[in-house]
Amino acid sequence: MEESRVNQEDYMRQVLDAYRQTPGTTGTVRRPDRLVAAALHQRGVPVRVIEHALVLAAARRLIRPSGAPALGPIRSLAYFVPVIEEVLSLRVNPDYFRYLRHKIERAGQAR
């Protein structure tokens, strides 16, 4: 995979920065988050896949029926692992994730 050439420190920084900036998260990184990021690096999961998973999960949480109860903040990168697995198995055009990013931005502006 293309990301396997990225050293672990840079990989973890990219993943944890993306996690920290994802809407719906607490914005803090703890030791267990670093361990999850290290495990993803060891598995060779591309950063791009992780970023797509963060966007997909954030979109699912933000774009909900208007009467739905509020969700609490995500406190761990581990929350996203099942979505990362899902994205690894998807064959979706990257434009879809750009579309989701746009929807997230619009949902954030509306609040």
N, C-alpha and C positions, 0 to 999 in steps of 0.2 A: 504494500500500500504506500501511496505517496508520502504519508505523514511519518512513516517509519524512519525517515531520514532526519526528522526534527528531534533534537535532543530532549530528554525528559523535562528538563527545567523550562525550556521554551514552550513545550507542549502543555505542561501543567499551567503555566502562566496564561496561555491562550484560553484553555478550557475554563480555568477558574475565573478569569476576567469575563468570559461570556456568561458563565453561570451567575456571577455577581450582578451583571447588568440585565439579566432576564426579568421581565415584569412578573411579579408574583412571588419572587424570592425575597428573603430577608436582606440580601445584599452583603451578607457576611460569609466568610469562608472559615471553616473550622478544620481541625486535623482530619476527621473522617472524610471530609470533602477532598482533601489532598490525597488520601489513600485511594479513594475512588478514581480520581484523575490519574494517579500513578498506575492503577490496575488497567485503566482504559488504554494508557500509553503502552503498557506491556503487551496488551492484546493487539495493538496496532490499529485501534479504531481511529479513523481519520478525524481531525478536528472539525472538518466540514460536516461530517455526519453528526457529531455532537451538537454543533451549532444548529443544524436543521432540527434535531430532536428538541432542543430547548425552545425553538420557535414554534414547533408543532404543539408541544405541551402548553406553552404560554397561550397560544391561540385558543386551544380547547378550553382553557380556564377562563379566558377573558371574554370570549364570544359565546355567551350563554343567554338563555331566555331572561327577559327583563325582571321577572319575578323570582328568579332563582336565588336561594340564600347565598350570602357572601362566603367565599372560601378563605380559609386562613392562609398565611404566607407559607411558602415552601422553605423548609429549614435545612435541606440536605441535597447535595448533588445526587445522592443515591435515589431520590425520588424519580429522577429522569432515566435511570438505567433501563427500565422496561421500554420506554419510548425510544431510547438509543437502539435497543435490539430491534424494535419495530422498523425504525428508519433504515437500519442495515439491510433489512429484507425487502424494502420498498424499491420499486423502479419508477421513480417520479422525476419529472423534469425539474431542474433547479429553479425554474421560474415560479413553480408552485410555492416554494419557500419564500421567494421575494414577495409574492402576493400575500402570504401570511404575515410577513414582516409589516407590509403596508397596512393590513387589517389591524394589526396590533397597535401600530402608531395611531391610526384613526380612532380606535377604541380608547386609547390613552388620552387623546385630545378631547374626546367627548365626555370624559369624566371630570 
